[in-house]
Amino acid sequence: MAHHGPTPGEYIAHHLTFLNNSGEPQKDLINWGLVNIDTLFYSILLGALGLFVLWRAASRATSGVPGRFQAAVEILVEMVADQAKGLIHSEESRRTVAPLALIVFVWIFLMNAMDFLPLDLLPRIWEGIYASAGHDPHHAYMRVVPTADINATMGMSIAVLLVCLFYNVKIKGLGGWAHELISAPFGDKLILAPFNFAMNIIEFLAKTVSHGMRLFGNMFAGELIFMLIALMGAAWTGANTPSFLLAFGHIVAGFAWAVFHILVVALQAFIFMMLTLVYIGQAHEGH
């Protein structure tokens, strides 16, 4: 029997399936018992890599003329410090928040940059490892862009929410923040307290959801476009005009989207970092 490759739909579905602890594709929209192992592996690995790069730069820093690596890291640190200074007026808080924002930017940039690897490189390697262990390679699922997983982006946005809540209590006191929840934005009247409280809760929820969804949506869309471009090159049927046109389109579209995606990767990391600073800065201020 002749072997047939996957259809375009099967190819995309396979690449959009996470490697989880059950070994099978997720069937339900929400399943709290599943853990996306690939997301955890790559996010932790890239987080450790980012920390190592920053530690390496700090340990090798000199007071003389900096090398290119030190200069690049110093530019990045100064950029984050300037943004933090403009949004968070407490110098004490900036000592903690500015390094946090720096780590957020570097970590998300590295996770986003996984999109630049050849689409089938790591999944094919994993298929070989999976098959050598005696398993069906068709079930060797793997996604290598952690920020294309809504669980990762929402986890980070919830972590930012917890930091904001911490600073709300630290700066204003538990009583002061509780009073703000029921007195702003409509006024300090008892009859308005339920409306004020509801509006503040909605604001926290909206900021958290939009914070995580924005990053996820952009990276998921970028990953999907790379898959569609890859399918153009995979549509080769021989030395004929349609195949040549598709191959040419694959090269041109792949190059153009990769160049544009460089901006997307850096911009999305910058936006997430800036919103982190904005939300923490808002926690330092009253309505």
C-alpha positions, 0 to 999 in steps of 0.5 A, spaced: 500 500 500 502 506 498 504 511 503 500 518 503 503 524 507 498 528 511 493 532 508 494 540 509 488 540 515 492 534 518 498 537 518 496 543 521 492 540 526 498 535 528 502 542 529 497 545 533 497 539 538 500 540 545 504 534 548 501 533 554 501 528 560 495 524 557 499 523 550 493 524 547 490 530 544 486 535 548 478 534 547 475 538 552 475 546 551 477 546 559 481 540 562 484 541 569 488 535 569 492 536 563 499 539 563 502 541 556 509 538 557 512 542 551 510 549 554 513 548 560 519 545 558 521 550 553 518 556 557 523 553 563 529 552 558 528 559 555 527 562 562 534 559 565 537 561 558 535 568 559 537 569 566 544 566 564 545 571 559 543 576 564 548 573 569 553 572 564 553 580 562 553 582 570 559 578 572 563 580 566 561 587 566 567 592 566 568 599 568 572 601 562 570 600 554 564 595 554 564 590 549 559 589 544 555 584 548 556 588 554 554 594 551 547 591 548 545 588 555 547 595 558 542 599 552 537 594 554 537 595 561 537 602 561 531 602 556 527 598 561 530 603 567 527 609 563 521 606 562 520 604 569 522 611 572 517 614 567 511 610 570 513 608 577 515 614 581 517 610 588 524 609 587 524 603 592 519 599 588 523 600 582 529 596 585 524 590 584 520 592 579 525 594 573 529 587 574 522 584 573 520 588 567 527 586 564 526 579 565 519 579 562 522 582 556 528 577 555 524 571 557 518 573 552 523 575 547 526 568 547 520 564 547 517 568 541 523 567 537 522 560 537 518 561 531 524 563 527 526 555 528 524 551 521 517 549 523 519 541 522 526 541 526 524 540 533 518 536 532 521 531 527 527 530 532 522 529 537 518 524 532 525 520 531 526 519 539 518 517 540 519 512 534 525 509 537 522 508 544 517 504 540 511 509 540 507 511 534 510 517 531 504 520 529 502 521 536 509 525 537 506 532 538 510 538 540 509 545 540 515 549 541 513 556 541 510 557 549 507 564 548 502 561 542 499 557 548 494 561 552 496 557 558 502 560 558 500 567 557 494 567 561 499 564 567 504 570 566 498 575 566 495 572 572 502 573 575 502 580 573 495 581 577 498 578 583 504 583 583 499 589 582 495 586 588 501 586 592 503 593 591 496 595 592 496 593 599 503 595 600 502 602 598 495 603 600 494 599 606 489 593 606 484 598 609 486 604 604 485 599 598 479 596 600 476 603 601 478 605 594 475 598 591 468 601 594 469 608 593 472 609 586 470 611 581 463 614 582 464 617 589 465 615 596 457 614 597 455 608 601 449 607 595 455 607 590 459 602 593 456 595 590 457 599 583 464 601 585 466 594 587 463 591 581 467 596 576 474 595 579 473 587 579 471 588 572 477 592 571 482 587 574 479 582 570 479 586 563 486 588 564 489 581 566 485 577 560 487 582 555 494 582 557 495 575 556 490 574 550 494 580 546 500 576 546 497 569 545 493 572 539 499 575 536 504 569 537 498 564 535 497 567 528 504 568 527 505 560 528 499 559 524 501 563 518 508 560 518 504 553 517 500 555 511 507 558 508 510 551 509 504 548 506 506 552 499 513 549 499 510 542 501 505 542 495 510 540 490 507 535 485 513 535 480 516 540 474 510 543 472 508 551 473 503 550 479 509 547 483 514 552 481 509 558 482 508 555 489 515 554 491 517 561 489 511 563 493 513 559 499 520 562 498 518 570 498 512 569 503 517 565 508 522 571 507 517 577 508 513 574 513 520 572 517 522 579 516 516 582 519 515 577 524 522 579 527 518 586 529 512 582 532 517 578 536 520 584 539 514 588 539 510 583 543 515 582 548 516 590 549 508 591 549 507 585 555 513 589 559 510 596 558 503 593 560 506 590 566 510 597 568 503 600 567 499 596 571 504 596 577 504 603 576 497 604 577 497 600 583 502 605 586 496 611 585 489 612 587 483 614 583 
